[in-house]
Amino acid sequence: MKQDLCALLRGNSYPGRGILLGRSAVGRHAVIAYFIMGRSENSRNRVFEETEDGIRTRAYDESRMTDPSLIIYHPVRRLESGLTIVTNGDQTDTIRDALAQGHCYRHALNQRTFEPDGPNWTPRISGVVKPDGGYSLSILKSLEGEPSCCCRYFFEYDAPLAGTGHFISTYRGDGNPLPSFAGEPVFVNIAAPDAPTLAKELWESLNGDNKVSLFVRYIDLETGEFTSVLRNKHGEVG
């Protein structure tokens, strides 16, 4: 059963980082959204900025950055093949490199585990969007908080229905330690006709204290052209 993603986000103060992949209501566009949230000053001291092949995170105030290891990375990279990779960490580059060598994204992620940030052991969530609009999602997470065991889950969607998508996040909600996302990606409705509309809806649904940055892209499945929107809590809008 389809759910209302905006309603889910309004009811969850801390899903952490989240990926939405799907198809626009008219069926013409592949839809990508990625957001980051933060509880610490270090996590909140970030913005998204555009790069030649996608986006990257960077410190808003370099003087306040204490540890960039898990928070500075390229969340989105678009390849010459037309594939688009979106993840919550530096596994974006692991996937890109594996694809360049003729491997699949599962091969790449079998080399990675969850983040080394116990006791949360934050899951690594990743998605790959194909030129035809089909997509894959995955999550690498600890086994009920046990760092000696990494569980890898992969989900494949060949022909997404118009006006629908799947959403996955790092956490189920706030807590100490943070509870990892559980189950399959959530089947959600996508009614927004364009990237600016979806960005507005998602941004307004995220918790005002914890939201940091948001990226939304609509890709024309016939031409490959795309429209992207960046939202940053620190006041930068692209």
C-alpha positions as CSV (number, residue, x, y, z in Angstrom):
1,M,0.0,0.0,0.0
2,K,1.3,3.4,-1.0
3,Q,2.1,5.8,1.8
4,D,2.4,9.6,2.0
5,L,6.1,10.3,2.4
6,C,5.6,13.9,3.6
7,A,3.3,12.6,6.3
8,L,5.9,10.0,7.3
9,L,8.6,12.6,7.5
10,R,6.5,15.1,9.5
11,G,5.9,12.3,12.0
12,N,9.6,11.4,12.4
13,S,11.9,13.9,14.0
14,Y,15.1,12.1,12.9
15,P,15.1,9.6,10.0
16,G,18.8,10.7,9.5
17,R,19.7,10.5,5.9
18,G,17.1,9.4,3.3
19,I,16.9,8.4,-0.4
20,L,13.8,8.5,-2.5
21,L,13.8,6.9,-6.0
22,G,10.8,6.7,-8.3
23,R,8.8,7.8,-11.3
24,S,6.9,11.1,-11.8
25,A,3.1,11.2,-11.9
26,V,3.0,11.6,-15.7
27,G,5.6,8.8,-16.0
28,R,8.1,10.8,-18.1
29,H,10.7,11.5,-15.4
30,A,12.9,9.4,-13.1
31,V,12.7,11.0,-9.6
32,I,15.6,11.2,-7.1
33,A,15.7,12.9,-3.7
34,Y,18.3,12.7,-1.0
35,F,18.4,14.6,2.3
36,I,20.7,14.8,5.3
37,M,19.9,15.7,8.9
38,G,22.1,16.3,11.9
39,R,22.0,16.4,15.7
40,S,25.6,17.4,16.4
41,E,27.2,20.8,15.5
42,N,29.6,19.0,13.2
43,S,26.8,17.3,11.2
44,R,24.7,20.4,11.0
45,N,27.7,22.5,9.7
46,R,27.2,21.3,6.1
47,V,25.7,22.3,2.8
48,F,25.2,20.6,-0.6
49,E,26.9,22.1,-3.6
50,E,26.9,21.1,-7.3
51,T,29.8,19.4,-9.0
52,E,30.4,18.5,-12.6
53,D,28.8,15.1,-12.2
54,G,26.4,15.6,-9.3
55,I,26.8,17.1,-5.8
56,R,29.1,17.0,-2.8
57,T,28.8,17.9,0.9
58,R,31.1,20.6,2.3
59,A,31.6,22.4,5.5
60,Y,29.5,25.6,5.7
61,D,32.1,27.0,8.2
62,E,35.5,25.3,7.8
63,S,36.7,26.6,11.1
64,R,34.0,24.6,12.9
65,M,34.6,21.3,11.2
66,T,36.0,18.8,13.6
67,D,35.9,15.4,11.8
68,P,35.1,15.2,8.1
69,S,35.5,11.4,7.8
70,L,31.9,10.4,7.6
71,I,30.2,13.6,6.6
72,I,32.1,15.0,3.6
73,Y,31.5,12.9,0.5
74,H,29.8,12.9,-3.0
75,P,26.2,11.8,-2.4
76,V,25.3,11.9,-6.1
77,R,27.3,11.1,-9.2
78,R,26.0,10.8,-12.8
79,L,28.0,8.5,-15.1
80,E,28.5,8.8,-18.8
81,S,26.5,5.6,-19.2
82,G,23.4,7.5,-17.9
83,L,23.4,5.8,-14.6
84,T,23.0,8.0,-11.5
85,I,24.4,6.9,-8.1
86,V,23.1,8.3,-4.9
87,T,24.3,7.2,-1.4
88,N,24.9,8.5,2.1
89,G,28.6,8.1,2.1
90,D,31.9,7.5,0.2
91,Q,30.5,4.3,-1.1
92,T,29.3,6.4,-4.0
93,D,32.9,6.3,-5.3
94,T,33.1,2.5,-4.5
95,I,30.1,1.9,-6.7
96,R,31.3,4.2,-9.5
97,D,34.7,2.5,-9.6
98,A,33.2,-1.0,-9.7
99,L,30.9,-0.1,-12.5
100,A,33.8,1.3,-14.5
101,Q,35.5,-2.0,-14.1
102,G,32.5,-3.9,-15.4
103,H,31.1,-5.0,-12.1
104,C,27.7,-4.4,-10.7
105,Y,26.8,-2.2,-7.7
106,R,26.2,-5.3,-5.5
107,H,29.8,-6.4,-6.1
108,A,30.9,-2.9,-4.9
109,L,28.8,-3.0,-1.8
110,N,29.9,-6.4,-0.8
111,Q,33.3,-4.7,-0.1
112,R,31.7,-2.3,2.3
113,T,30.0,-2.4,5.7
114,F,28.0,0.0,7.8
115,E,29.7,3.2,9.2
116,P,32.2,2.7,12.0
117,D,30.4,5.1,14.4
118,G,29.4,2.8,17.3
119,P,27.1,2.5,19.1
120,N,24.9,3.7,16.2
121,W,26.7,1.8,13.5
122,T,24.9,3.9,10.9
123,P,23.7,2.0,7.9
124,R,25.0,2.7,4.4
125,I,22.1,3.3,2.1
126,S,22.6,3.4,-1.7
127,G,20.7,3.7,-4.9
128,V,21.4,3.4,-8.6
129,V,19.0,4.8,-11.2
130,K,19.2,3.4,-14.7
131,P,18.6,5.4,-17.9
132,D,15.2,3.6,-18.5
133,G,14.0,4.7,-15.0
134,G,14.5,1.4,-13.3
135,Y,16.4,1.5,-10.0
136,S,18.0,-0.4,-7.2
137,L,18.2,0.3,-3.5
138,S,20.4,-1.2,-0.8
139,I,21.2,-1.0,2.9
140,L,24.2,-2.3,4.8
141,K,23.5,-2.5,8.5
142,S,24.6,-4.3,11.6
143,L,22.7,-7.2,13.0
144,E,20.7,-5.7,15.8
145,G,23.6,-3.4,16.7
146,E,26.2,-6.2,16.7
147,P,29.3,-4.8,14.9
148,S,30.7,-8.2,14.1
149,C,27.9,-9.0,11.6
150,C,27.0,-6.9,8.5
151,C,23.7,-7.6,6.9
152,R,23.4,-6.6,3.2
153,Y,20.0,-6.1,1.6
154,F,19.4,-5.4,-2.1
155,F,16.1,-4.3,-3.7
156,E,15.5,-4.1,-7.5
157,Y,12.7,-2.3,-9.3
158,D,12.6,-2.8,-13.0
159,A,9.6,-0.9,-14.1
160,P,8.4,1.6,-11.5
161,L,4.8,2.7,-11.7
162,A,4.1,6.3,-12.6
163,G,3.5,8.5,-9.5
164,T,5.2,6.1,-7.1
165,G,8.6,5.5,-5.6
166,H,10.5,3.8,-2.8
167,F,12.1,5.5,0.3
168,I,14.8,4.3,2.6
169,S,16.5,6.1,5.4
170,T,19.3,5.4,7.9
171,Y,17.2,5.4,11.0
172,R,13.6,4.6,12.1
173,G,13.6,7.6,14.3
174,D,15.5,9.4,17.1
175,G,17.1,7.5,20.0
176,N,20.3,6.6,21.8
177,P,21.6,4.6,20.1
178,L,19.8,5.5,16.9
179,P,17.6,2.6,15.7
180,S,18.5,1.5,12.2
181,F,16.0,1.4,9.4
182,A,14.2,-2.0,9.2
183,G,12.3,-3.9,6.5
184,E,11.8,-3.1,2.8
185,P,12.0,0.4,1.4
186,V,8.7,2.2,1.9
187,F,6.3,2.3,-1.1
188,V,5.3,5.9,-1.5
189,N,3.2,8.2,-3.6
190,I,4.9,10.9,-5.8
191,A,2.4,13.5,-7.0
192,A,4.7,16.5,-7.4
193,P,4.8,17.4,-11.1
194,D,8.4,18.8,-11.0
195,A,11.6,19.0,-9.0
196,P,10.9,22.4,-7.4
197,T,7.5,21.3,-6.1
198,L,8.8,18.0,-4.6
199,A,11.7,19.9,-3.0
200,K,9.3,22.3,-1.4
201,E,7.1,19.5,-0.1
202,L,10.0,17.5,1.3
203,W,11.8,20.4,2.8
204,E,8.8,21.6,4.7
205,S,8.1,18.1,6.0
206,L,11.6,17.6,7.5
207,N,12.1,18.5,11.2
208,G,13.1,22.2,11.4
209,D,15.8,21.6,14.0
210,N,17.5,18.6,12.4
211,K,17.2,19.1,8.7
212,V,20.5,20.2,7.0
213,S,20.3,19.8,3.2
214,L,18.1,18.4,0.4
215,F,18.7,17.4,-3.2
216,V,15.9,16.7,-5.8
217,R,16.3,15.8,-9.4
218,Y,13.8,15.0,-12.2
219,I,15.4,13.2,-15.2
220,D,13.6,13.2,-18.6
221,L,13.6,9.5,-19.6
222,E,13.5,10.4,-23.3
223,T,16.2,13.0,-23.5
224,G,18.3,12.4,-20.4
225,E,18.0,16.1,-19.5
226,F,17.4,16.9,-15.9
227,T,16.3,19.6,-13.5
228,S,17.9,19.7,-10.0
229,V,17.1,21.6,-6.9
230,L,19.3,22.1,-3.8
231,R,18.1,23.3,-0.5
232,N,20.4,24.2,2.4
233,K,19.4,25.2,5.9
234,H,22.3,27.6,6.0
235,G,20.5,29.8,3.4
236,E,21.9,28.7,0.1
237,V,19.4,27.7,-2.5
238,G,20.4,26.4,-5.9
